[in-house]
């Protein structure tokens, strides 16, 4: 075999901080060639661990070769640097990453084997996405902190039917599933960056932010970058007149530049020892 345990054997998976969990001490199980990759359908080393308390066990879904090609996490398939779906990242960077990975079984296996050969001879298998400079859209949509709610336990199927008898001892969540466009997600579409409902929602959000920013910029341009000069002069005159009127009714405010006279304890007639005249 071209890919032996030594060639494929990896000491640690390529995962994001959210999937790794908030516990700094993680115990993992490693199984060489345990499952096939969801993208290239080749057998790969699977890691499995618990990301924290009240969380479901997580495992790697794709091989490290496919993960490195797109610079995504082996579990959630989100970008390792920005935490965004592939479709959002590619759209923001102005590229089309769906052409970088073949879709047919024969071609994608050959492509993955070529990437392994390059890595074996030392040519490297680094993705170009990790070196791409971020755009304004990515800076607005990127996740700057880990999102550990993604690791929560799955929803109890018996609770949905009203038949769960475990109560608080049930290891699964007793919640009703959320229906909608986000409930129809596919790992193949997430990896190739096509027909991803999460990406579509984020792209709509980015469009709304740009539209709101354009309207705000247009409003500021109509004002000439601030308050019109005529209106500003009227407001200044009104404030000046109000200051003159208020100064005539109240005591004048002392000038802070003039220091008050020094007062010593012996100048206080109420102090003990003072002689009243």
KAHU-V445866 format. One record per backbone hydrogen bond with DSSP energy under -1.0 kcal/mol. CO is the residue of the C=O (numbers start at 0). NH is the residue of the N-H. E is the energy in kcal/mol with one decimal. If there is no record, write none. Layout:
co=CO nh=NH e=E
co=CO nh=NH e=E
This chain:
co=3 nh=7 e=-2.8
co=4 nh=8 e=-2.3
co=13 nh=73 e=-2.7
co=15 nh=19 e=-1.6
co=16 nh=20 e=-1.4
co=28 nh=47 e=-1.8
co=30 nh=45 e=-2.5
co=34 nh=43 e=-2.5
co=36 nh=40 e=-1.2
co=41 nh=36 e=-3.1
co=43 nh=33 e=-1.2
co=43 nh=34 e=-1.1
co=45 nh=30 e=-2.2
co=46 nh=59 e=-1.6
co=47 nh=28 e=-2.4
co=48 nh=57 e=-2.9
co=51 nh=54 e=-1.0
co=57 nh=48 e=-2.3
co=60 nh=37 e=-1.6
co=62 nh=66 e=-1.8
co=63 nh=67 e=-2.4
co=64 nh=68 e=-1.9
co=65 nh=69 e=-1.3
co=66 nh=71 e=-2.0
co=70 nh=79 e=-2.0
co=73 nh=60 e=-3.0
co=73 nh=61 e=-1.2
co=77 nh=72 e=-2.1
co=78 nh=82 e=-1.5
co=81 nh=142 e=-2.1
co=83 nh=78 e=-2.9
co=84 nh=88 e=-2.2
co=85 nh=89 e=-2.8
co=86 nh=90 e=-2.0
co=87 nh=91 e=-2.4
co=88 nh=92 e=-2.1
co=89 nh=94 e=-2.4
co=95 nh=98 e=-1.1
co=96 nh=99 e=-1.2
co=103 nh=107 e=-2.3
co=104 nh=108 e=-1.5
co=105 nh=109 e=-2.2
co=106 nh=110 e=-2.6
co=107 nh=111 e=-2.0
co=108 nh=112 e=-2.2
co=109 nh=113 e=-2.1
co=110 nh=114 e=-1.8
co=111 nh=115 e=-1.8
co=112 nh=116 e=-2.2
co=113 nh=117 e=-2.1
co=114 nh=118 e=-1.7
co=115 nh=119 e=-1.9
co=116 nh=120 e=-1.8
co=117 nh=122 e=-2.7
co=134 nh=138 e=-2.1
co=135 nh=139 e=-1.5
co=136 nh=140 e=-1.9
co=137 nh=141 e=-2.2
co=146 nh=149 e=-1.0
co=147 nh=150 e=-1.9
co=148 nh=151 e=-1.3
co=150 nh=55 e=-1.7
co=153 nh=172 e=-2.5
co=155 nh=159 e=-1.3
co=157 nh=162 e=-3.3
co=165 nh=168 e=-1.5
co=166 nh=169 e=-1.3
co=172 nh=155 e=-3.0
co=172 nh=174 e=-1.1
co=180 nh=183 e=-1.2
co=185 nh=189 e=-2.2
co=186 nh=190 e=-1.9
co=187 nh=191 e=-2.4
co=188 nh=192 e=-1.2
co=188 nh=193 e=-1.8
co=195 nh=199 e=-2.3
co=196 nh=200 e=-2.0
co=197 nh=201 e=-2.0
co=198 nh=202 e=-2.5
co=199 nh=203 e=-2.0
co=200 nh=204 e=-1.9
co=201 nh=205 e=-2.3
co=202 nh=206 e=-2.2
co=203 nh=207 e=-2.2
co=204 nh=208 e=-2.1
co=205 nh=209 e=-2.2
co=206 nh=210 e=-2.2
co=207 nh=211 e=-2.6
co=208 nh=212 e=-2.4
co=209 nh=213 e=-2.2
co=210 nh=214 e=-2.2
co=211 nh=215 e=-2.1
co=212 nh=216 e=-2.1
co=213 nh=217 e=-2.3
co=214 nh=218 e=-2.3
co=215 nh=219 e=-2.0
co=216 nh=220 e=-2.1
co=217 nh=221 e=-2.0
co=218 nh=222 e=-1.2
co=219 nh=224 e=-2.5
co=220 nh=223 e=-1.3
co=227 nh=231 e=-2.5
co=228 nh=232 e=-2.4
co=229 nh=233 e=-2.1
co=230 nh=234 e=-2.2
co=231 nh=235 e=-2.2
co=232 nh=236 e=-2.4
co=233 nh=237 e=-2.5
co=234 nh=238 e=-2.3
co=235 nh=239 e=-2.3
co=236 nh=240 e=-2.6
co=237 nh=241 e=-2.4
co=238 nh=242 e=-1.9
co=239 nh=243 e=-2.1
co=240 nh=244 e=-2.5
co=241 nh=245 e=-2.3
co=242 nh=246 e=-2.0
co=243 nh=247 e=-1.1
co=245 nh=249 e=-1.0
co=254 nh=257 e=-1.4
co=263 nh=266 e=-1.5
co=264 nh=267 e=-1.4
co=267 nh=270 e=-1.2
co=270 nh=273 e=-1.6
